[in-house]
Amino acid sequence: MHEIAKEKIPFVTREMVEEIEKKYPTPFHIYDEKGIRQNARRLKEAFAWNKGFKEFFAVKATPNPFIIKILKEEGCGVDCASIQELYLAEAVGMGEGDIMFSSNETPAGEFTKARQLGAYINLDDITMIDFLDKECGIPETVFCRFNPGGFYNVSNGIMDNPGDSKCGMTRHQIADAFRRLKGLGVKKFGIHAFLCSGAVTNDYYPMLAKDLFQLAVELKEETDADICYINLSGGVGIPYRPGVKACDIMKIGEGVRAAYEEVITPAGMEVAIFTELGRFMLAPYGHLIVKAIHEKHIYKEYIGVNACAANLMRPAMYGAYHHITVLGKEDAEPDHKYDVVGNLCENNDKFAIDRDLPRIDMGDYLCIHDTGAHGFAMGYNYNGMLRSAELLLREDGEVQLIRRAETAKDYFATFDFCDVMKNAGYKK
């Protein structure tokens, strides 16, 4: 995973896709079970030195129960931020100690559900103490989310701007929160922080860990709280572009270990390390498979495909790069320059802009890489577009449907309280 790849290699071939499409039409998202399992095992190995280590997969990245079951089998829990995500966790049998509930601006009732499931409660703001207490009482274990403010620098570069983030408590607030929670009966405390997104560097986690370890030692001295957990949250990224060096999770684990031995061990403390990785766990193991259905020759060369930003929002929303392979033409020269576009009535509905690719013929299959996280999950129905199916390439080579494609009936389902759509022409 840490070598520099000159080209991204799909885990499906054109021949495989042609066979799959006989049953499941394009577009579809497809996930690689073997890759997911191997990656989860690497992460577990990297932090095996910490006996309490646990990965809580960020459900928001890929909210599919079939995927979550695979990760559960590999010893992972889940990170949830809404009651719907809690329902997913419940459906796959996540129990006490398997769920981290990290919400913000939390609606009434959601803490209650989290407590019913035995989830760890992670408070985003000091004002939530009274809210939680009034709604369902204070549990014996509570996490608090920390926001140090300012900019967060890694390897002499600014990675993110926590001071502009809505999430987390200030240094003064988190100390006050620990004191108040201790007075309300909390026996075990955790510290949580998410300061950087998509860091493709081995330095981020060890640096964050050292900062949180030092904070834990300080808070222990100031409040006499029993700090048992440090949650590094997510933020470890992947190389979306070929030629970018991937993070080495083994080196990251060793870096966190060094920080632990430097700060936590001399303080006579023992804490369990938690992570809440999303894109690192899933993104490389998902493809969006689309078909070229139109071409347009005006001021630029356009290839229109049978998917759009409703299937993969990141390029339109962030200008994000997703690599594209024309299946069956992996060895052809990339001697054509295209914008690869969808069919929304929006000019930002582009999967690629001025991308050098082999000649694309109508009917060619395009593999859009690294969509296993924040791909299907960010889908929506603008222009009445329907979200595609999700498929799983099993370890034995079989392909399993793990979410069917939406239909017009699904799209209009919220009008089922009346007959306004009864004369519409859709059948299903």
Long-range contacts (C-beta under 8 A, 24 or more apart in sequence): 1-39, 1-42, 1-246, 1-247, 1-248, 1-249, 2-245, 2-246, 2-247, 2-248, 2-249, 2-251, 3-245, 3-246, 4-243, 4-244, 4-245, 4-246, 5-239, 5-242, 5-243, 5-246, 6-242, 6-243, 7-242, 7-330, 8-242, 8-323, 8-325, 8-369, 8-370, 9-330, 10-287, 10-325, 10-327, 10-367, 10-369, 11-35, 11-285, 11-287, 11-393, 12-287, 12-289, 12-327, 12-367, 12-393, 13-327, 13-328, 14-327, 14-328, 14-365, 17-289, 17-327, 17-365, 18-365, 20-289, 20-391, 20-399, 23-399, 24-389, 24-391, 24-399, 24-401, 24-405, 25-405, 26-289, 26-290, 26-291, 26-306, 26-307, 26-365, 27-288, 27-289, 27-290, 27-291, 27-305, 27-306, 27-307, 27-311, 27-388, 28-288, 28-289, 28-388, 28-389, 28-390, 28-391, 28-405, 29-286, 29-287, 29-288, 29-289, 29-311, 29-371, 29-372, 29-375, 29-376, 29-388, 29-389, 29-390, 29-391, 30-286, 30-287, 30-289, 30-390, 30-391, 30-392, 30-393, 30-399, 31-62, 31-67, 31-282, 31-285, 31-286, 31-372, 31-390, 31-391, 31-392, 31-393, 31-402, 32-285, 32-286, 32-372, 32-393, 33-70, 33-392, 33-393, 33-394, 33-395, 34-393, 34-395, 35-284, 35-285, 36-67, 36-70, 36-71, 36-281, 36-282, 36-285, 36-372, 37-70, 37-74, 37-395, 39-280, 39-281, 39-284, 39-285, 40-70, 40-71, 40-74, 40-75, 40-76, 40-281, 41-74, 42-249, 42-250, 43-249, 43-275, 43-277, 43-280, 43-281, 44-74, 44-75, 45-250, 45-253, 46-249, 46-250, 46-252, 46-253, 46-254, 47-253, 47-256, 47-273, 47-275, 49-253, 49-257, 50-256, 50-257, 50-260, 50-272, 50-273, 51-272, 52-228, 52-229, 52-271, 52-272, 52-273, 53-272, 53-273, 53-274, 53-275, 54-272, 54-274, 54-275, 55-274, 55-275, 55-276, 55-277, 55-281, 56-98, 56-99, 56-100, 56-231, 56-274, 56-275, 56-276, 57-276, 57-277, 57-278, 57-281, 57-282, 58-234, 58-276, 58-277, 58-278, 58-281, 58-373, 59-85, 59-88, 59-89, 60-85, 60-278, 60-374, 60-377, 61-278, 61-279, 61-281, 61-282, 61-283, 61-373, 61-374, 61-377, 62-278, 62-282, 62-286, 62-372, 62-373, 62-375, 62-376, 62-377, 63-88, 63-377, 64-376, 64-390, 64-402, 64-403, 65-91, 65-92, 66-392, 66-400, 66-402, 66-403, 67-282, 67-392, 67-402, 68-92, 68-94, 71-281, 72-98, 76-281, 79-233, 79-234, 79-276, 79-278, 80-114, 80-119, 82-110, 83-107, 83-109, 83-110, 83-113, 86-110, 86-113, 86-114, 86-117, 86-119, 89-117, 89-119, 90-117, 100-143, 100-231, 100-274, 100-276, 102-143, 102-145, 102-192, 102-233, 102-276, 104-166, 104-167, 106-131, 108-135, 109-135, 111-135, 111-136, 112-136, 115-139, 120-190, 120-229, 122-190, 122-192, 122-231, 123-169, 123-177, 124-167, 124-168, 124-169, 125-168, 125-169, 125-173, 126-169, 126-173, 126-174, 126-176, 126-177, 126-180, 129-177, 129-180, 129-181, 129-184, 133-184, 138-181, 138-184, 138-185, 138-186, 139-186, 140-185, 140-186, 140-187, 140-188, 141-186, 141-187, 141-188, 141-189, 141-190, 141-228, 141-229, 142-181, 142-186, 142-188, 142-189, 142-190, 143-189, 143-190, 143-191, 143-192, 143-229, 143-231, 144-169, 144-174, 144-177, 144-178, 144-181, 144-189, 144-190, 144-191, 144-192, 145-169, 145-192, 145-193, 145-194, 146-171, 146-174, 146-191, 146-192, 146-193, 146-212, 146-215, 147-193, 147-195, 148-193, 148-195, 148-211, 152-195, 152-196, 154-196, 154-199, 154-201, 154-203, 154-204, 154-207, 155-201, 155-203, 159-195, 159-196, 159-199, 159-204, 160-195, 160-196, 160-197, 162-195, 167-194, 168-193, 168-194, 171-215, 174-215, 174-219, 175-219, 175-222, 175-223, 178-219, 178-222, 178-223, 178-225, 179-223, 181-225, 182-223, 182-224, 182-225, 186-225, 187-226, 188-226, 188-228, 188-229, 189-219, 189-225, 189-226, 189-227, 189-228, 189-229, 190-227, 190-228, 190-229, 190-230, 190-231, 190-274, 191-215, 191-216, 191-219, 191-227, 191-229, 191-230, 191-231, 192-231, 192-233, 193-231, 193-232, 193-233, 194-233, 194-234, 194-235, 194-276, 195-235, 196-235, 197-234, 197-235, 197-237, 198-235, 198-237, 198-238, 198-279, 199-235, 199-236, 199-237, 199-247, 200-237, 200-238, 200-239, 200-244, 200-245, 200-246, 200-247, 201-247, 202-247, 202-248, 202-251, 202-252, 202-255, 203-255, 204-235, 204-236, 205-232, 205-235, 205-236, 205-252, 205-255, 205-256, 206-252, 206-255, 206-256, 206-258, 206-259, 207-259, 208-232, 208-235, 209-255, 209-256, 209-259, 209-260, 209-273, 210-259, 210-262, 210-263, 213-259, 213-260, 213-262, 213-263, 213-264, 213-271, 214-263, 216-264, 216-269, 216-271, 217-263, 217-264, 217-267, 217-269, 220-267, 220-269, 227-269, 227-271, 228-270, 228-271, 228-272, 229-271, 229-272, 229-273, 229-274, 230-271, 230-272, 230-273, 230-274, 231-274, 231-275, 231-276, 232-256, 232-273, 232-274, 232-275, 232-276, 233-275, 233-276, 234-275, 234-276, 234-277, 234-278, 234-279, 234-280, 236-277, 236-279, 236-280, 237-279, 237-280, 238-279, 238-280, 238-283, 238-284, 238-370, 240-320, 240-321, 240-322, 240-323, 240-369, 240-370, 241-321, 241-323, 242-323, 247-280, 249-280, 278-373, 278-374, 279-372, 279-373, 279-374, 281-373, 282-372, 282-373, 283-370, 283-371, 283-372, 283-373, 283-374, 283-375, 284-369, 284-370, 284-372, 285-372, 286-370, 286-371, 286-372, 286-373, 286-375, 287-367, 287-368, 287-369, 287-371, 287-372, 288-312, 288-367, 288-368, 288-371, 288-375, 288-388, 289-327, 289-365, 289-366, 289-367, 289-368, 290-351, 290-365, 290-366, 290-368, 291-363, 291-364, 291-365, 291-366, 292-360, 292-361, 292-362, 292-363, 292-364, 292-365, 292-366, 293-362, 293-363, 294-362, 295-360, 295-362, 300-339, 300-354, 301-336, 301-337, 301-338, 301-339, 302-338, 302-339, 302-340, 302-341, 303-338, 303-339, 303-340, 303-341, 303-360, 304-341, 304-342, 304-343, 305-340, 305-341, 305-342, 305-351, 305-366, 306-343, 307-342, 307-351, 307-388, 308-342, 308-343, 308-344, 308-349, 308-383, 308-385, 309-342, 309-344, 309-346, 309-348, 309-349, 309-382, 310-342, 310-344, 310-379, 310-380, 310-381, 310-382, 310-383, 310-385, 310-386, 310-387, 311-342, 311-375, 311-376, 311-379, 311-385, 311-387, 311-388, 312-351, 312-368, 312-371, 312-375, 312-378, 312-379, 313-378, 313-379, 313-380, 314-374, 314-375, 314-378, 315-350, 315-351, 315-352, 316-346, 316-348, 316-349, 316-350, 317-378, 322-351, 322-352, 322-368, 322-369, 322-370, 322-371, 323-368, 323-369, 323-370, 324-351, 324-352, 324-355, 324-357, 324-366, 324-367, 324-368, 324-369, 325-366, 325-367, 325-369, 326-357, 326-358, 326-360, 326-364, 326-365, 326-366, 326-367, 327-364, 327-365, 327-366, 327-367, 328-364, 328-365, 329-358, 329-359, 329-364, 332-358, 332-359, 333-358, 334-358, 335-359, 336-360, 340-366, 343-383, 343-385, 344-382, 344-383, 344-385, 345-383, 346-382, 376-403, 381-406, 381-411, 384-411, 386-410, 386-411
